[in-house]
């Protein structure tokens, strides 16, 4: 996975939307360093890219902070180092926590908050970061509510279903799943479908709606996973003819509503 393309939005392109002009010499140097890093990344010159990114990050270039965080989190061209990734994401998130959700950079900020949430969930061995579901909830909640990030909404729903860092509350989890599912998050679609079809966690059974979501999850991008396919096939076999017919009508309406 090449740096800068993780979210389907190139930070170089997003840079043109930055409303802060590179007037000062140090700011201009940071921009030049970031552009140089992007060229190195595209050429596969990872070490040179890291050096340029660190130079840009030290001079306040936000995208450089995010890119370094992603590289160290994934081990993309550098040794994987979760604590260094955490530090880069934390600094980036702190600086841009109130970024307007409509701006291109907001997607990267939301990703940083989600990454921080995941680190807090598991903790980072041999570092000051211990497991804290409550801290994870705060990170996910900000990304889910302020930025409307579907992955954060999914993660937050899971916390409510499992009762991690919050009281177990399926009725608070399901609305977050619905929000993420309607944005095409296939894991949310599958989980929502399973809950509604089976009537899990004390949620009233809605087999037709559940079958619809399982079908959407199975047919959508990334949905062709064995587990989701198995869930959908099992639900289809167990559903009545009437439930299948209703699910088909609901599916057609859902698809039409997205056109």
N, C-alpha and C positions, 0 to 999 in steps of 0.2 A: 504494500500500500504506500504510494508515494506521498510525501508530506504535502500539505496544502490542499489535498483533494479529498480528505476524509469525510467531510460533510456534504460533498457535492457542491461546494461553493469555494472557489479559489480565493484565498486571502489577498492575492495580488489584484484580482478584479475588484474585490471589496474595498481595497485600499483607496480606490478612486472616489468612494463614497464618504471617506473620512472628512469631516468638516473642519478638522484642525490643519491649517496650512503649514507646510514645512518651512517656516520662516527662519528659525534659528539655525545656525550652522550645525549644532549637535543634532537637531531634529532631522535636518537634511541628511546628515551622516547616518542616522538610524534608518531612514527610508532607503538610502542607497545600499546599506548593509543588508536590509531585508530583501531587496530585489536581487542582490548578489546571492544571498542564501537560496532564493527560489531557483535561480539559474543552476546552482550547484546541485540542488535536490533533483532537478529534472535531468541532470547529467549523471546522476548516481554518485556524486562526490559528497558523501555524507559528512565526513570529518570537516571539510571546508565549509559545508552548510551549517554545521553546528557552531563553528567558530563565528561565522557571520551572524547567525541568529543570537548568540550570546552577546555579541557586540551591540546588536540592535536592541536587545532586551534590556541591557544595562542602561541604555539611553532612552528608555521609556516606550519602546515600540510594542504596543499591545499584542499585535498578531504574532510577533516573535515569541512572546511569553507563551501564548497558546500553542504555537507550533512545537516549541521545546517540550512543553508538557505532554503533548500527544506523542512525540517521538520517544521520550523516556518512558511513558506509560506503556507503549506498545513494543518497545525494543526495536524501533524502526530505524535501522542504521546505526544505533548506539546500544550499549549494554542496557538492558531493562533496569530501571531504577525508579521504583514507585515513589519513594520519598522525594526525590528530585522532581518528579512529575507533579507530585502534590504541591510542592513549593511554587512551581511555575504556575499551575492552575490557580492556586490560592491568590497569588499576587494579581494575576489577570482578572480573576473574579472580583476581588476587592476593588480594583480600579474601575471596573465597568459594570458593577452590580446594578446600577440604575440606567444602563443604556436603554435608549428607546427601543421597544420590541420591534418596531418597523424597520430599523436600520439593519443593514447586512451583517454587521458585527455581532448583533444580538444572538445569532445562531451559535457562534463560537463561545460567547459568554455562557449561554445555556449549557453547552456541552461541557464547559469547565465546571459548572455547578454540579452537573450529573456525575462527572468524574470524581469530584470531591466527595459526593455522597457515597459513591461506591467504595472509595478508600475508607471512609468513616464506618461503613457497614462491616467491613472485614478487618479493619485495622491494618497497619503496615509493620511487619516484624522488624525488630531492631531499629525502631524509630520512635519518636515521641507520640506518634499517632496510634492510639489504642482504639479498639472497636467501640463505637458509640452510635447506636441506632438513632438516638435523639438528634445528634449532630447531622447524621445522614438525612433524617426527615427534614431538617431545616434547609439543607442544600436542595433536596428534591422539590420541596414545597416552593421555594423561590423560583426555580426553573419552570415548575409546572404551572404556577399561578401567574407570575409576572410575565414570563416569556412564552407561556403556552406550549412548552416543549413536550412532545408526545412520549419520549422515552422517560422523562422525569415523571410524567403523569402515570405511566405504567409502574415505575419503581415505587411511587407513592402509594398506588393502589395495593401493591404487594405488601407493603408495610402494614397497611390497615387490615389486610386479609390474614396476615401472620401475627399481628399484634406485636410488631417490633418497633420500639421507640414510641408507640402509641397504643391506646386501647384497641383491641380487636373490634373492628366495626365494618362489616361488609357493606352496609348501607352508605358508608362514606367512600368505600373503595370503588363500588360500581360506577358512580358518576365520573370518576377519573378514568376508568377503563373506557367508558362511552366516549369521552372527549378524545382520548388517544386513538380509539378504534376508528372514529370518524375521520381521523387524519391519516389513516392508512397504516397504522402501527399493527402489524400482523400478529404479534404476540398478545397484544391487548385484545384484538379481535378473537383470537383463539381462546384466551382465558375467559373473556366475557361470554362467548358462545357456550363454553363448557359449564360455567356457573348457571346460566339461564336455562340451558337444556336440562341439566340435572337437578336444578333447584338447590344448589350448594350454599353453604354458609348462612342458611336461614333465609335466603332469597327465594321468593315465590317462583315456582317453575314456570318458564315460558318457552316451551319446546320449539315452537315455530321460529321465534326470534333467535333462540340459541342456535338452531340449525342454520339460519341465515348467516349469522356471524361466523360460524365454523366454516361455511362454504366460502365466504369472502376471504377468510384467513387462508384457506387452502388454495384458492385460485389467485390470490394476489401475489405481488413480488415478494420473494422470500418465503412464501407460504408452503412451498412444496417440500416440507420436512416430514419425515416418516411419522413422527408423533402426532402432528396436526392432521395429517392425512388419515391416520388411524382413528383419531377422535371424530372426525367428520364422517367417516364411513360407518363407525359404530352408531353415531347418532342417527344417521340416515336409515340404518336398518331398524332401529328401535322406534323411529317416528311412525306415526300413523299416516295413511294416505292423505288425510285432511291436513295434518300438520306439515307434510311435505308441500302440498299445494299452497298453503298460506305462506310458507317460507319462500317459495318461488316468487309469489306475488310481491312479498316484502323486498326480496332481493332485486327484482326488476325496478321497483320504486326507488330503492337506494341507489342503484346504478344510474337511473335517469336523473335523480336529484344531484348527482355529481357532474353531470354534463354541462 
